[in-house]
């Protein structure tokens, strides 16, 4: 069984790594729902999943988002309000390090 941590623990990790306040935003389309950890000034309105490029995000005007989103959680990673610590989990486009996992386990 894979280890899981709370959303608040992951939020604390994202904030410590980015050194910015983050908010949790849930966004969905016709096929799936994802959870984003973003800074308050990021305006994300919609997304699509492209098999070649991955997730593509758009603002309210329909323009593509070019800045980095600190953390993206898919439905498969979120189970019963807990975040599974899987290899596909990235914070600031980096996989979780051993220190990150220790931080999460200590915080949970």
KAWOPE-V185297 format. One record per residue. N is the residue number from 1. RES is the residue in one letter. PHI is phi as a letter, one per 40 degrees, with the letter a starting at -180 (none if undefined). PSI is psi in degrees with one decimal (999 if undefined). OMEGA is omega in degrees with one decimal (none if undefined). Layout:
N:RES:PHI:PSI:OMEGA + N:RES:PHI:PSI:OMEGA
This chain:
1:X:none:136.5:-178.3 + 2:X:c:149.6:177.7 + 3:X:c:150.1:179.1 + 4:X:b:149.5:177.7 + 5:X:b:165.2:-179.4 + 6:X:c:160.3:176.1 + 7:X:c:-38.3:-179.2 + 8:X:c:-34.9:177.1 + 9:X:c:-43.4:178.7 + 10:X:c:-37.7:177.7 + 11:X:c:-42.0:177.7 + 12:X:c:-40.0:177.7 + 13:X:c:-46.1:-180.0 + 14:X:c:-44.2:179.6 + 15:X:c:-38.8:179.9 + 16:X:c:-36.1:-179.8 + 17:X:c:-36.3:-178.0 + 18:X:c:-14.4:-177.3 + 19:X:f:33.2:178.1 + 20:X:b:151.2:173.9 + 21:X:c:140.6:178.3 + 22:X:b:155.8:173.7 + 23:X:b:156.0:178.8 + 24:X:b:125.2:180.0 + 25:X:b:129.6:175.9 + 26:X:b:130.2:-178.0 + 27:X:b:144.7:-178.4 + 28:X:a:160.6:172.5 + 29:X:b:-162.3:-176.4 + 30:X:c:-24.2:-173.0 + 31:X:b:-26.7:-177.1 + 32:X:a:169.7:178.6 + 33:X:b:134.7:177.6 + 34:X:b:158.5:179.3 + 35:X:b:129.7:-178.1 + 36:X:b:142.0:169.5 + 37:X:b:109.8:-174.6 + 38:X:b:163.8:172.5 + 39:X:c:154.5:-174.8 + 40:X:d:-25.2:-178.4 + 41:X:c:-4.7:178.7 + 42:X:c:125.8:-179.9 + 43:X:b:97.4:-179.6 + 44:X:b:127.4:-175.3 + 45:X:b:-33.9:-176.2 + 46:X:a:170.1:178.8 + 47:X:a:160.5:170.4 + 48:X:b:160.7:176.2 + 49:X:b:121.3:177.5 + 50:X:b:131.1:-176.0 + 51:X:c:-30.4:179.7 + 52:X:c:-43.4:-171.8 + 53:X:b:-7.9:-177.9 + 54:X:g:-146.5:-178.0 + 55:X:c:133.6:175.2 + 56:X:b:128.4:-175.8 + 57:X:b:150.9:-177.5 + 58:X:b:149.9:177.5 + 59:X:c:-172.7:-176.9 + 60:X:c:-29.8:-179.5 + 61:X:c:-3.2:-180.0 + 62:X:g:9.4:178.6 + 63:X:c:142.0:179.7 + 64:X:c:144.3:175.9 + 65:X:c:127.3:-178.0 + 66:X:b:-15.7:-179.1 + 67:X:c:163.0:-177.5 + 68:X:c:131.3:174.3 + 69:X:c:125.6:-173.6 + 70:X:d:-42.2:-178.0 + 71:X:a:136.4:179.2 + 72:X:b:125.8:178.3 + 73:X:b:127.9:176.5 + 74:X:c:171.7:179.5 + 75:X:c:-31.6:-178.3 + 76:X:c:-27.7:-177.0 + 77:X:c:-27.5:179.5 + 78:X:c:118.9:-179.8 + 79:X:b:118.3:178.8 + 80:X:f:41.6:178.4 + 81:X:g:6.1:179.0 + 82:X:b:150.2:179.4 + 83:X:b:120.7:177.2 + 84:X:c:134.4:178.5 + 85:X:c:85.6:-178.4 + 86:X:b:166.9:-179.2 + 87:X:c:-21.9:-178.0 + 88:X:c:7.5:-178.6 + 89:X:c:120.8:-178.1 + 90:X:b:144.2:170.6 + 91:X:b:121.6:-176.0 + 92:X:f:44.4:178.5 + 93:X:g:20.8:176.9 + 94:X:b:141.6:175.6 + 95:X:c:156.5:178.5 + 96:X:c:129.8:178.1 + 97:X:c:174.6:177.4 + 98:X:c:-38.5:178.6 + 99:X:c:-39.0:178.0 + 100:X:c:-43.3:179.9 + 101:X:c:-37.6:176.6 + 102:X:c:-40.7:177.3 + 103:X:d:-45.6:-178.7 + 104:X:c:-42.0:179.7 + 105:X:c:-37.7:179.1 + 106:X:c:-38.1:-177.0 + 107:X:c:-30.4:-175.9 + 108:X:c:999:none
